[in-house]
Structures are given as structure tokens and as C-alpha cells.
Amino acid sequence: MEKRRLGKSSLEVSALGLGCMGLSYAYGPPVERQQAIALIRAAVDRGVTFFDTAEMYGPFVNEEIVGEALAPVRDRVVIATKFGFEIGTVGGTQRGVNSRPEHIKEVADASLKRLRTDRIDLFYQHRVDPNVPMEEVAGAVKDLIREGKVKHFGLSEAGVQSIRRAHAVQPVAALQSEYSLWWREPEREILPALEELGIGFVPFSPLGKGFLTGAIDENTRFDGSDFRNTVPRFTPEARKANFALVERIGRIASRKGVTSAQIALAWVLAQKPWIVPIPGTTKLHRLEENIAAADVELNAEDQREIDRALSEVTVQGARYPEQLQRLVGR
């Protein structure tokens, strides 16, 4: 697969990564462990070198799966994980943000053990902590980089001012945030700032949490543990309205002889050469479909047709419930 460099950093990865969260967290029952390991290894065999996890996914179990899956090929891959939440010792519940420097270092040591590695290639702050100055956060990661435990510093869902403050202390290699055909908010302020500073962009949910594939409509029923049950954009009413966008994308995909998912991923890839989306999946055939999107070329007319489709549909519903939205863009 084509490689891409994340901004001005030395971090070079496959043009598409694999978001591993859904294998054990947020999208219904977790995948059986050996099945999850087999899927990650199948991605490696097909040229994927960039794998995204976090201590919060599970919690903890996702890192363990990623670590076991990638241990035999550790030197051929890039592993990204995250710090920044306080996780309860009973039941593994999330108890708010915590990016105190001492906590960051504790998380790094624990993640290294779960990932079966001696270094974290990309260590993201999962969410900005308003109680800890960004300079202290960046300084803590700078210490970990000096010690060799971490290679690169990243931020997730941070706002422009936080990005600038962090970058001034320790260069930020990548920002991870949501970006897709139906969530283009980063184009307003985030992408211009990243381009100015030479920071790569790693979009999660580039397939709209599955909606842009066309496999979800107003009648879809999610498992009781599925995060999408809480998302305003996924109410039956919103899905009914938003399906108009999927239909338009589907027509473009049909004309090009590809799938709607491949159009959605190819569009994200076409926006900037330093963007590396990380679609997740639990199924091998979807993994292969996503990987093939890296070879889909969108010409100027394709781009215009997609722009027309996007202009004709006003997406309904917020992308997060209110309590989660408060953690974004700080």
C-alpha cells in the first residue's frame, strides 16, 4: 500500500490505518479474542502498518489484543495508543479526564506492558484536560520521548489553541479527530492550522460510524451496548433524513464501479496528502474493501459530483451526545 508521512514528522505509515476500538468496545459485543487477533494480522498481511488503540477501549483489553496480534511483526508496524482518562479500578468505568504528568507516565508504563513493546510509536492525549496546562502535558510526553518510551506525540479532538500550545513545547506529529463526508467541521479551523504547523491528521470514523457504507438505515436495530444508541445523529428520524446523502454517494459509487465505503474513504484520502484515515471493522471482507479504497482515484468531475451531493443534503443530528461534546475542541 502507498505510504504517507504524518505532517513534517518522521512518522511514515500506510495510507489507511486500522482503528481497533470496535473489536472490543463501543459497537456492540466484543469480537472473540482470536478472531480479533486474526483480523489485525490479516491487515498486516495486506499492507496496513498503522494500528490505533487506547487504554480506554475495553478498558485495557484492546491494547492487550493489539499487543498480542502485532508482537511477531512489531518492527514492521506503527502502534498508536492514548492517555488522558481516569479509569476506575472497579468495573473499568471512565471517571473523567486526567492528564496530570505523573498519571501520563503511569499510563505509558502500563500500556507498554499490555502492548508487549518497549516503545509507543504515537502517544495521543485522548481528550484535553482543562485542569492541566497543555504545556505540562506536552512536557510529560517530551520526557517520555527523551527516555525512549514514546516516539511521537499526538492529540485527539483538541482545539486549535491547545494544539498550538502543545506544539510549542513538544512537536505534535498528528491530531486525531472525526472527519468524513458527513462531518467536515475540521475544514474550518483545524486543517488550516495543521497545514501551517506541519502536523498530520488522522481521521477516525471516516465511514460515519458505518452509516456511509449504506448498510444502516432507519430500521436498523443496534445492540443494547452499542454507543450509537446515544448519538443524536443515529436516531431513527435522523437516519431516515440522512439516508438521502447515502443514496447520492451510492449513485456515484455505482457509476465508478466501487462501493459507497470506498468513495467515502477515497474522498478523505484525496483532501490532503498528510491525512491518514483509520476505519475500523470486525469483518475480513470489509477490511479488504476498505484497503482497496486506497486505489480508488477521484478525478475533478468526481469531486464536483460529490460536492454537489453534499450541498443537497443537510445532515441531521449532532455527532455526539451533549456530555461527550463538552470534551471536544478545547
Summary of the structure (lengths in Angstrom):
residues: 330
radius of gyration: 18.8
end to end distance: 34.7
largest distance: 54.7
contacts: 1148
relative contact order: 0.14
helix: 47%
strand: 16%
